[in-house]
Amino acid sequence: MNESYKELLVKRERGMKEAVMRIACIVPTVLLVLLAFTGNLIIFIAAVACGVLTYFVFQWTDIEFEYLYLDKEITVDKVMAKTRRKRAAVLDVNKIEIMAPENSNQLVYYKNRQVKITDLSAGHDLPDQKLYMVYYEGNQCYLMNLDEDFIKTVKLIAPRKVFSE
């Protein structure tokens, strides 16, 4: 029995939208906290509410993806602010149609499909990781940042489905 184990952690980069959301939450919170020192109960309650909102915005904008390959199965977990973990996807390697880099010629026949694309990546290529598209069970597509070692491990199990060019 061929049991392989690979683990890869990818941090999603914060874009302009996330930075604006964080600033839009921090500024009113700081102002309301300063105004709460005047002794007004309503301003104090608003400051606490803004503080809670800021906490959740920071949770939602600090995301990492953990890819785990174990025994013909790829598990993707979404880690929020390094404190909460949520299962994002479980992929059986036998049900994968194709796994190839985003701009690969192997994906020409798949580009016109009407599939749901789920982004489980950093959003772009990283220095040691390429952005891969994984077509799964005919109606799903996943974007993932994978390195060469991870791809080689999956390719040992499904050599006709995995491309690294």
N, CA and C atoms as an extended XYZ file, in Angstrom:
495
Properties=species:S:1:pos:R:3:atomname:S:1:resname:S:1:resid:I:1 pbc="F F F"
N         0.844       -1.182        0.000 N   MET     1
C         0.000        0.000        0.000 CA  MET     1
C         0.886        1.241        0.000 C   MET     1
N         0.620        2.151       -0.893 N   ASN     2
C         1.427        3.356       -1.032 CA  ASN     2
C         0.769        4.490       -0.257 C   ASN     2
N         1.277        4.775        0.919 N   GLU     3
C         0.747        5.871        1.712 CA  GLU     3
C         1.764        7.002        1.715 C   GLU     3
N         1.381        8.111        1.144 N   SER     4
C         2.246        9.290        1.121 CA  SER     4
C         1.589       10.378        1.946 C   SER     4
N         2.426       11.250        2.460 N   TYR     5
C         1.929       12.355        3.276 CA  TYR     5
C         2.667       13.617        2.870 C   TYR     5
N         1.919       14.626        2.467 N   LYS     6
C         2.490       15.935        2.156 CA  LYS     6
C         1.582       16.997        2.750 C   LYS     6
N         2.221       18.036        3.219 N   GLU     7
C         1.482       19.149        3.809 CA  GLU     7
C         2.054       20.449        3.259 C   GLU     7
N         1.162       21.398        2.960 N   LEU     8
C         1.579       22.676        2.398 CA  LEU     8
C         0.681       23.775        2.953 C   LEU     8
N         1.279       24.860        3.392 N   LEU     9
C         0.540       25.987        3.944 CA  LEU     9
C         0.719       27.195        3.030 C   LEU     9
N        -0.411       27.811        2.630 N   VAL    10
C        -0.402       28.952        1.722 CA  VAL    10
C        -1.167       30.097        2.370 C   VAL    10
N        -0.536       31.235        2.492 N   LYS    11
C        -1.185       32.409        3.076 CA  LYS    11
C        -1.793       33.253        1.965 C   LYS    11
N        -3.089       33.541        2.090 N   ARG    12
C        -3.748       34.416        1.118 CA  ARG    12
C        -3.293       35.838        1.384 C   ARG    12
N        -2.888       36.498        0.331 N   GLU    13
C        -2.407       37.866        0.478 CA  GLU    13
C        -3.583       38.833        0.557 C   GLU    13
N        -3.437       39.805        1.424 N   ARG    14
C        -4.487       40.811        1.575 CA  ARG    14
C        -4.383       41.813        0.444 C   ARG    14
N        -5.516       42.076       -0.158 N   GLY    15
C        -5.569       43.054       -1.230 CA  GLY    15
C        -6.019       44.408       -0.708 C   GLY    15
N        -6.332       45.279       -1.630 N   MET    16
C        -6.760       46.627       -1.279 CA  MET    16
C        -8.108       46.594       -0.546 C   MET    16
N        -8.993       45.706       -0.956 N   LYS    17
C       -10.317       45.617       -0.337 CA  LYS    17
C       -10.206       45.272        1.150 C   LYS    17
N        -9.344       44.309        1.468 N   GLU    18
C        -9.174       43.910        2.868 CA  GLU    18
C        -8.535       45.025        3.686 C   GLU    18
N        -7.566       45.728        3.102 N   ALA    19
C        -6.916       46.836        3.815 CA  ALA    19
C        -7.911       47.954        4.104 C   ALA    19
N        -8.758       48.269        3.135 N   VAL    20
C        -9.767       49.315        3.332 CA  VAL    20
C       -10.771       48.894        4.406 C   VAL    20
N       -11.166       47.608        4.388 N   MET    21
C       -12.099       47.126        5.413 CA  MET    21
C       -11.497       47.252        6.809 C   MET    21
N       -10.224       46.906        6.940 N   ARG    22
C        -9.575       46.999        8.249 CA  ARG    22
C        -9.495       48.448        8.731 C   ARG    22
N        -9.096       49.342        7.846 N   ILE    23
C        -8.991       50.754        8.222 CA  ILE    23
C       -10.368       51.326        8.542 C   ILE    23
N       -11.380       50.932        7.753 N   ALA    24
C       -12.737       51.427        7.974 CA  ALA    24
C       -13.308       50.947        9.305 C   ALA    24
N       -12.768       49.895        9.860 N   CYS    25
C       -13.215       49.430       11.175 CA  CYS    25
C       -12.382       50.009       12.314 C   CYS    25
N       -11.081       50.179       12.086 N   ILE    26
C       -10.201       50.662       13.156 CA  ILE    26
C       -10.468       52.123       13.488 C   ILE    26
N       -10.596       52.963       12.474 N   VAL    27
C       -10.740       54.405       12.709 CA  VAL    27
C       -11.979       54.732       13.544 C   VAL    27
N       -13.187       54.249       13.191 N   PRO    28
C       -14.341       54.561       14.043 CA  PRO    28
C       -14.232       53.966       15.443 C   PRO    28
N       -13.599       52.793       15.548 N   THR    29
C       -13.449       52.185       16.873 CA  THR    29
C       -12.579       53.056       17.764 C   THR    29
N       -11.456       53.529       17.258 N   VAL    30
C       -10.566       54.379       18.052 CA  VAL    30
C       -11.266       55.690       18.433 C   VAL    30
N       -11.961       56.289       17.468 N   LEU    31
C       -12.667       57.542       17.767 CA  LEU    31
C       -13.757       57.342       18.810 C   LEU    31
N       -14.514       56.256       18.700 N   LEU    32
C       -15.582       56.008       19.685 CA  LEU    32
C       -15.020       55.679       21.062 C   LEU    32
N       -13.877       55.004       21.120 N   VAL    33
C       -13.256       54.721       22.417 CA  VAL    33
C       -12.797       56.020       23.067 C   VAL    33
N       -12.220       56.916       22.278 N   LEU    34
C       -11.804       58.203       22.834 CA  LEU    34
C       -13.008       59.018       23.304 C   LEU    34
N       -14.098       58.982       22.525 N   LEU    35
C       -15.303       59.705       22.926 CA  LEU    35
C       -16.006       59.051       24.119 C   LEU    35
N       -15.794       57.758       24.319 N   ALA    36
C       -16.442       57.057       25.432 CA  ALA    36
C       -15.919       57.537       26.782 C   ALA    36
N       -14.733       58.143       26.801 N   PHE    37
C       -14.188       58.668       28.052 CA  PHE    37
C       -14.972       59.875       28.572 C   PHE    37
N       -15.878       60.407       27.751 N   THR    38
C       -16.717       61.511       28.222 CA  THR    38
C       -17.781       61.028       29.186 C   THR    38
N       -18.029       59.728       29.236 N   GLY    39
C       -18.987       59.176       30.173 CA  GLY    39
C       -20.337       58.871       29.559 C   GLY    39
N       -20.494       59.020       28.275 N   ASN    40
C       -21.762       58.743       27.617 CA  ASN    40
C       -21.907       57.233       27.409 C   ASN    40
N       -22.987       56.652       27.926 N   LEU    41
C       -23.208       55.212       27.858 CA  LEU    41
C       -23.471       54.741       26.430 C   LEU    41
N       -24.175       55.520       25.646 N   ILE    42
C       -24.496       55.131       24.270 CA  ILE    42
C       -23.223       55.075       23.419 C   ILE    42
N       -22.334       56.037       23.623 N   ILE    43
C       -21.069       56.036       22.876 CA  ILE    43
C       -20.210       54.847       23.311 C   ILE    43
N       -20.243       54.504       24.603 N   PHE    44
C       -19.500       53.352       25.099 CA  PHE    44
C       -20.007       52.057       24.449 C   PHE    44
N       -21.317       51.899       24.362 N   ILE    45
C       -21.896       50.698       23.728 CA  ILE    45
C       -21.530       50.651       22.244 C   ILE    45
N       -21.558       51.796       21.570 N   ALA    46
C       -21.164       51.847       20.158 CA  ALA    46
C       -19.685       51.493       19.993 C   ALA    46
N       -18.844       51.935       20.929 N   ALA    47
C       -17.417       51.614       20.862 CA  ALA    47
C       -17.190       50.116       21.029 C   ALA    47
N       -17.923       49.485       21.948 N   VAL    48
C       -17.801       48.035       22.138 CA  VAL    48
C       -18.275       47.304       20.881 C   VAL    48
N       -19.383       47.744       20.285 N   ALA    49
C       -19.897       47.111       19.065 CA  ALA    49
C       -18.899       47.243       17.913 C   ALA    49
N       -18.293       48.408       17.775 N   CYS    50
C       -17.274       48.596       16.719 CA  CYS    50
C       -16.045       47.742       16.993 C   CYS    50
N       -15.689       47.586       18.246 N   GLY    51
C       -14.552       46.735       18.601 CA  GLY    51
C       -14.804       45.280       18.244 C   GLY    51
N       -16.016       44.805       18.500 N   VAL    52
C       -16.375       43.430       18.134 CA  VAL    52
C       -16.358       43.269       16.616 C   VAL    52
N       -16.906       44.243       15.897 N   LEU    53
C       -16.894       44.198       14.435 CA  LEU    53
C       -15.459       44.182       13.900 C   LEU    53
N       -14.596       44.985       14.486 N   THR    54
C       -13.193       45.023       14.068 CA  THR    54
C       -12.525       43.667       14.297 C   THR    54
N       -12.827       43.034       15.417 N   TYR    55
C       -12.280       41.710       15.702 CA  TYR    55
C       -12.662       40.717       14.604 C   TYR    55
N       -13.932       40.691       14.225 N   PHE    56
C       -14.380       39.754       13.200 CA  PHE    56
C       -13.833       40.089       11.818 C   PHE    56
N       -13.689       41.359       11.495 N   VAL    57
C       -13.102       41.742       10.207 CA  VAL    57
C       -11.649       41.283       10.142 C   VAL    57
N       -10.910       41.400       11.237 N   PHE    58
C        -9.531       40.924       11.250 CA  PHE    58
C        -9.483       39.407       11.100 C   PHE    58
N       -10.459       38.695       11.677 N   GLN    59
C       -10.536       37.245       11.507 CA  GLN    59
C       -10.781       36.881       10.043 C   GLN    59
N       -11.689       37.578        9.400 N   TRP    60
C       -12.096       37.254        8.031 CA  TRP    60
C       -11.052       37.645        6.997 C   TRP    60
N       -10.151       38.557        7.328 N   THR    61
C        -9.179       39.012        6.335 CA  THR    61
C        -7.784       38.413        6.534 C   THR    61
N        -7.583       37.581        7.526 N   ASP    62
C        -6.309       36.896        7.745 CA  ASP    62
C        -6.531       35.403        7.504 C   ASP    62
N        -6.329       34.962        6.264 N   ILE    63
C        -6.687       33.600        5.864 CA  ILE    63
C        -5.465       32.868        5.329 C   ILE    63
N        -5.349       31.602        5.732 N   GLU    64
C        -4.347       30.689        5.202 CA  GLU    64
C        -5.065       29.416        4.759 C   GLU    64
N        -4.484       28.747        3.775 N   PHE    65
C        -5.019       27.463        3.339 CA  PHE    65
C        -3.972       26.396        3.614 C   PHE    65
N        -4.420       25.287        4.185 N   GLU    66
C        -3.531       24.168        4.447 CA  GLU    66
C        -3.955       23.011        3.552 C   GLU    66
N        -3.042       22.611        2.662 N   TYR    67
C        -3.287       21.469        1.784 CA  TYR    67
C        -2.624       20.252        2.411 C   TYR    67
N        -3.366       19.164        2.483 N   LEU    68
C        -2.848       17.940        3.075 CA  LEU    68
C        -3.146       16.777        2.140 C   LEU    68
N        -2.103       16.090        1.693 N   TYR    69
C        -2.293       14.903        0.865 CA  TYR    69
C        -1.977       13.682        1.713 C   TYR    69
N        -2.943       12.777        1.804 N   LEU    70
C        -2.752       11.550        2.563 CA  LEU    70
C        -3.589       10.452        1.942 C   LEU    70
N        -2.936        9.407        1.471 N   ASP    71
C        -3.588        8.195        0.991 CA  ASP    71
C        -4.677        8.468       -0.052 C   ASP    71
N        -4.274        9.048       -1.183 N   LYS    72
C        -5.135        9.315       -2.340 CA  LYS    72
C        -6.252       10.316       -2.040 C   LYS    72
N        -6.013       11.230       -1.115 N   GLU    73
C        -7.020       12.220       -0.773 CA  GLU    73
C        -6.330       13.547       -0.457 C   GLU    73
N        -6.829       14.618       -1.061 N   ILE    74
C        -6.319       15.958       -0.784 CA  ILE    74
C        -7.364       16.677        0.057 C   ILE    74
N        -6.952       17.120        1.221 N   THR    75
C        -7.835       17.844        2.124 CA  THR    75
C        -7.357       19.289        2.196 C   THR    75
N        -8.298       20.226        2.033 N   VAL    76
C        -7.959       21.644        2.098 CA  VAL    76
C        -8.709       22.247        3.281 C   VAL    76
N        -7.963       22.821        4.207 N   ASP    77
C        -8.549       23.504        5.364 CA  ASP    77
C        -8.298       24.996        5.252 C   ASP    77
N        -9.287       25.774        5.629 N   LYS    78
C        -9.184       27.229        5.658 CA  LYS    78
C        -8.916       27.625        7.107 C   LYS    78
N        -7.764       28.259        7.329 N   VAL    79
C        -7.370       28.672        8.676 CA  VAL    79
C        -7.535       30.184        8.756 C   VAL    79
N        -8.397       30.626        9.676 N   MET    80
C        -8.683       32.047        9.819 CA  MET    80
C        -7.983       32.590       11.057 C   MET    80
N        -7.111       33.558       10.845 N   ALA    81
C        -6.371       34.253       11.907 CA  ALA    81
C        -5.599       33.284       12.797 C   ALA    81
N        -5.171       32.165       12.268 N   LYS    82
C        -4.378       31.159       12.972 CA  LYS    82
C        -5.067       30.633       14.227 C   LYS    82
N        -6.388       30.809       14.307 N   THR    83
C        -7.096       30.338       15.485 CA  THR    83
C        -8.242       29.388       15.149 C   THR    83
N        -8.909       29.611       14.031 N   ARG    84
C       -10.054       28.777       13.666 CA  ARG    84
C        -9.765       28.054       12.367 C   ARG    84
N       -10.223       26.831       12.308 N   ARG    85
C        -9.994       25.983       11.139 CA  ARG    85
C       -11.344       25.494       10.629 C   ARG    85
N       -11.488       25.542        9.294 N   LYS    86
C       -12.721       25.087        8.672 CA  LYS    86
C       -12.358       24.251        7.447 C   LYS    86
N       -12.993       23.125        7.294 N   ARG    87
C       -12.742       22.256        6.142 CA  ARG    87
C       -13.311       22.910        4.892 C   ARG    87
N       -12.459       23.179        3.910 N   ALA    88
C       -12.890       23.848        2.683 CA  ALA    88
C       -13.204       22.854        1.572 C   ALA    88
N       -12.433       21.782        1.473 N   ALA    89
C       -12.669       20.797        0.417 CA  ALA    89
C       -11.943       19.501        0.741 C   ALA    89
N       -12.518       18.406        0.256 N   VAL    90
C       -11.881       17.100        0.304 CA  VAL    90
C       -11.958       16.534       -1.103 C   VAL    90
N       -10.792       16.281       -1.704 N   LEU    91
C       -10.719       15.820       -3.083 CA  LEU    91
C       -10.153       14.411       -3.143 C   LEU    91
N       -10.904       13.504       -3.711 N   ASP    92
C       -10.416       12.157       -3.962 CA  ASP    92
C        -9.617       12.208       -5.263 C   ASP    92
N        -8.369       11.774       -5.239 N   VAL    93
C        -7.500       11.870       -6.405 CA  VAL    93
C        -8.077       11.081       -7.583 C   VAL    93
N        -8.775       10.003       -7.331 N   ASN    94
C        -9.360        9.204       -8.406 CA  ASN    94
C       -10.481        9.942       -9.136 C   ASN    94
N       -11.093       10.938       -8.513 N   LYS    95
C       -12.189       11.687       -9.130 CA  LYS    95
C       -11.728       12.987       -9.792 C   LYS    95
N       -10.442       13.294       -9.681 N   ILE    96
C        -9.902       14.491      -10.336 CA  ILE    96
C        -9.826       14.225      -11.832 C   ILE    96
N       -10.323       15.167      -12.620 N   GLU    97
C       -10.231       15.042      -14.077 CA  GLU    97
C        -8.867       15.495      -14.577 C   GLU    97
N        -8.422       16.660      -14.102 N   ILE    98
C        -7.116       17.177      -14.514 CA  ILE    98
C        -6.618       18.150      -13.451 C   ILE    98
N        -5.299       18.155      -13.269 N   MET    99
C        -4.637       19.101      -12.365 CA  MET    99
C        -3.449       19.657      -13.144 C   MET    99
N        -3.516       20.942      -13.471 N   ALA   100
C        -2.478       21.551      -14.299 CA  ALA   100
C        -2.313       23.022      -13.928 C   ALA   100
N        -1.153       23.620      -14.253 N   PRO   101
C        -0.966       25.052      -14.007 CA  PRO   101
C        -2.028       25.874      -14.727 C   PRO   101
N        -2.326       27.028      -14.182 N   GLU   102
C        -3.424       27.862      -14.669 CA  GLU   102
C        -3.302       28.186      -16.163 C   GLU   102
N        -2.123       28.442      -16.660 N   ASN   103
C        -1.933       28.827      -18.054 CA  ASN   103
C        -1.436       27.675      -18.931 C   ASN   103
N        -1.662       26.462      -18.507 N   SER   104
C        -1.178       25.303      -19.237 CA  SER   104
C        -2.011       25.042      -20.496 C   SER   104
N        -1.359       24.487      -21.519 N   ASN   105
C        -2.069       24.102      -22.741 CA  ASN   105
C        -2.975       22.899      -22.515 C   ASN   105
N        -2.744       22.153      -21.461 N   GLN   106
C        -3.565       20.988      -21.149 CA  GLN   106
C        -5.000       21.373      -20.767 C   GLN   106
N        -5.206       22.628      -20.360 N   LEU   107
C        -6.525       23.079      -19.901 CA  LEU   107
C        -7.383       23.703      -21.002 C   LEU   107
N        -6.910       23.676      -22.238 N   VAL   108
C        -7.636       24.322      -23.341 CA  VAL   108
C        -9.051       23.784      -23.461 C   VAL   108
N        -9.226       22.484      -23.348 N   TYR   109
C       -10.546       21.872      -23.515 CA  TYR   109
C       -11.457       22.087      -22.302 C   TYR   109
N       -10.907       22.529      -21.200 N   TYR   110
C       -11.685       22.718      -19.975 CA  TYR   110
C       -12.107       24.168      -19.751 C   TYR   110
N       -11.479       25.115      -20.441 N   LYS   111
C       -11.712       26.539      -20.190 CA  LYS   111
C       -13.149       26.979      -20.472 C   LYS   111
N       -13.815       26.388      -21.453 N   ASN   112
C       -15.166       26.825      -21.819 CA  ASN   112
C       -16.261       26.146      -21.019 C   ASN   112
N       -15.913       25.316      -20.087 N   ARG   113
C       -16.911       24.645      -19.254 CA  ARG   113
C       -17.566       25.624      -18.294 C   ARG   113
N       -18.815       25.393      -18.034 N   GLN   114
C       -19.538       26.169      -17.032 CA  GLN   114
C       -19.423       25.435      -15.697 C   GLN   114
N       -18.426       25.782      -14.919 N   VAL   115
C       -18.180       25.126      -13.645 CA  VAL   115
C       -18.075       26.178      -12.545 C   VAL   115
N       -18.311       25.727      -11.348 N   LYS   116
C       -18.152       26.596      -10.183 CA  LYS   116
C       -16.669       26.594       -9.809 C   LYS   116
N       -16.048       27.779       -9.813 N   ILE   117
C       -14.629       27.895       -9.479 CA  ILE   117
C       -14.506       28.346       -8.025 C   ILE   117
N       -13.813       27.551       -7.230 N   THR   118
C       -13.580       27.853       -5.829 CA  THR   118
C       -12.113       28.230       -5.662 C   THR   118
N       -11.864       29.430       -5.158 N   ASP   119
C       -10.499       29.926       -4.998 CA  ASP   119
C        -9.960       29.523       -3.625 C   ASP   119
N        -9.022       28.600       -3.618 N   LEU   120
C        -8.356       28.145       -2.397 CA  LEU   120
C        -6.861       28.448       -2.491 C   LEU   120
N        -6.553       29.634       -2.990 N   SER   121
C        -5.160       29.972       -3.264 CA  SER   121
C        -4.806       31.334       -2.676 C   SER   121
N        -3.547       31.712       -2.887 N   ALA   122
C        -3.091       33.037       -2.479 CA  ALA   122
C        -3.563       34.098       -3.456 C   ALA   122
N        -4.045       33.686       -4.615 N   GLY   123
C        -4.549       34.624       -5.599 CA  GLY   123
C        -3.630       34.809       -6.796 C   GLY   123
N        -2.380       34.388       -6.674 N   HIS   124
C        -1.411       34.515       -7.757 CA  HIS   124
C        -0.264       33.555       -7.490 C   HIS   124
N         0.640       33.445       -8.455 N   ASP   125
C         1.811       32.593       -8.265 CA  ASP   125
C         2.693       33.156       -7.154 C   ASP   125
N         3.262       32.255       -6.381 N   LEU   126
C         4.220       32.626       -5.347 CA  LEU   126
C         5.601       32.177       -5.809 C   LEU   126
N         6.681       32.644       -5.189 N   PRO   127
C         8.023       32.312       -5.679 CA  PRO   127
C         8.288       30.811       -5.847 C   PRO   127
N         7.814       29.985       -4.933 N   ASP   128
C         8.088       28.548       -5.040 CA  ASP   128
C         6.821       27.730       -5.313 C   ASP   128
N         5.720       28.401       -5.588 N   GLN   129
C         4.449       27.708       -5.817 CA  GLN   129
C         3.755       28.290       -7.038 C   GLN   129
N         3.183       27.390       -7.852 N   LYS   130
C         2.418       27.819       -9.015 CA  LYS   130
C         0.933       27.727       -8.708 C   LYS   130
N         0.162       28.500       -9.443 N   LEU   131
C        -1.288       28.465       -9.322 CA  LEU   131
C        -1.809       27.348      -10.221 C   LEU   131
N        -2.434       26.347       -9.623 N   TYR   132
C        -2.954       25.197      -10.350 CA  TYR   132
C        -4.474       25.223      -10.376 C   TYR   132
N        -5.031       24.731      -11.483 N   MET   133
C        -6.471       24.527      -11.594 CA  MET   133
C        -6.729       23.036      -11.487 C   MET   133
N        -7.669       22.673      -10.641 N   VAL   134
C        -8.020       21.274      -10.432 CA  VAL   134
C        -9.484       21.112      -10.807 C   VAL   134
N        -9.738       20.413      -11.913 N   TYR   135
C       -11.114       20.117      -12.317 CA  TYR   135
C       -11.510       18.807      -11.662 C   TYR   135
N       -12.651       18.858      -10.960 N   TYR   136
C       -13.057       17.747      -10.106 CA  TYR   136
C       -14.503       17.362      -10.386 C   TYR   136
N       -14.735       16.128      -10.697 N   GLU   137
C       -16.059       15.533      -10.902 CA  GLU   137
C       -16.936       16.267      -11.910 C   GLU   137
N       -16.367       16.920      -12.882 N   GLY   138
C       -17.135       17.498      -13.977 CA  GLY   138
C       -17.793       18.841      -13.730 C   GLY   138
N       -18.093       19.193      -12.489 N   ASN   139
C       -18.815       20.443      -12.252 CA  ASN   139
C       -18.134       21.362      -11.243 C   ASN   139
N       -16.928       21.041      -10.830 N   GLN   140
C       -16.222       21.881       -9.870 CA  GLN   140
C       -14.797       22.131      -10.345 C   GLN   140
N       -14.297       23.306      -10.005 N   CYS   141
C       -12.916       23.649      -10.316 CA  CYS   141
C       -12.332       24.369       -9.095 C   CYS   141
N       -11.136       23.981       -8.712 N   TYR   142
C       -10.469       24.580       -7.559 CA  TYR   142
C        -9.166       25.228       -8.012 C   TYR   142
N        -8.900       26.422       -7.512 N   LEU   143
C        -7.616       27.097       -7.721 CA  LEU   143
C        -6.777       26.875       -6.467 C   LEU   143
N        -5.567       26.358       -6.655 N   MET   144
C        -4.711       26.040       -5.525 CA  MET   144
C        -3.269       26.424       -5.852 C   MET   144
N        -2.533       26.897       -4.849 N   ASN   145
C        -1.097       27.147       -4.989 CA  ASN   145
C        -0.361       25.892       -4.529 C   ASN   145
N         0.323       25.226       -5.451 N   LEU   146
C         1.008       23.980       -5.119 CA  LEU   146
C         2.474       24.077       -5.510 C   LEU   146
N         3.321       23.418       -4.741 N   ASP   147
C         4.737       23.384       -5.083 CA  ASP   147
C         5.070       22.083       -5.808 C   ASP   147
N         6.291       21.992       -6.319 N   GLU   148
C         6.696       20.846       -7.139 CA  GLU   148
C         6.673       19.535       -6.354 C   GLU   148
N         7.036       19.585       -5.086 N   ASP   149
C         7.056       18.373       -4.270 CA  ASP   149
C         5.645       17.811       -4.089 C   ASP   149
N         4.685       18.691       -3.848 N   PHE   150
C         3.295       18.268       -3.691 CA  PHE   150
C         2.777       17.661       -4.996 C   PHE   150
N         3.079       18.304       -6.113 N   ILE   151
C         2.636       17.821       -7.423 CA  ILE   151
C         3.250       16.460       -7.743 C   ILE   151
N         4.530       16.274       -7.444 N   LYS   152
C         5.182       14.991       -7.706 CA  LYS   152
C         4.532       13.866       -6.913 C   LYS   152
N         4.140       14.156       -5.687 N   THR   153
C         3.500       13.142       -4.857 CA  THR   153
C         2.154       12.728       -5.431 C   THR   153
N         1.361       13.688       -5.872 N   VAL   154
C         0.052       13.374       -6.450 CA  VAL   154
C         0.225       12.699       -7.806 C   VAL   154
N         1.247       13.103       -8.536 N   LYS   155
C         1.486       12.545       -9.873 CA  LYS   155
C         1.869       11.070       -9.807 C   LYS   155
N         2.463       10.623       -8.713 N   LEU   156
C         2.777        9.211       -8.552 CA  LEU   156
C         1.511        8.352       -8.535 C   LEU   156
N         0.429        8.893       -8.031 N   ILE   157
C        -0.829        8.157       -7.937 CA  ILE   157
C        -1.638        8.288       -9.228 C   ILE   157
N        -1.671        9.475       -9.815 N   ALA   158
C        -2.481        9.726      -11.015 CA  ALA   158
C        -1.622       10.403      -12.093 C   ALA   158
N        -0.747        9.659      -12.759 N   PRO   159
C         0.180       10.306      -13.698 CA  PRO   159
C        -0.483       10.884      -14.942 C   PRO   159
N        -1.636       10.377      -15.339 N   ARG   160
C        -2.296       10.887      -16.547 CA  ARG   160
C        -3.209       12.073      -16.268 C   ARG   160
N        -3.403       12.394      -15.024 N   LYS   161
C        -4.293       13.494      -14.652 CA  LYS   161
C        -3.528       14.727      -14.176 C   LYS   161
N        -2.291       14.566      -13.795 N   VAL   162
C        -1.524       15.652      -13.199 CA  VAL   162
C        -0.423       16.090      -14.163 C   VAL   162
N        -0.402       17.404      -14.430 N   PHE   163
C         0.578       17.984      -15.336 CA  PHE   163
C         1.313       19.095      -14.610 C   PHE   163
N         2.612       19.201      -14.863 N   SER   164
C         3.405       20.222      -14.167 CA  SER   164
C         4.091       21.186      -15.125 C   SER   164
N         3.742       21.178      -16.381 N   GLU   165
C         4.386       22.057      -17.355 CA  GLU   165
C         3.853       23.465      -17.287 C   GLU   165
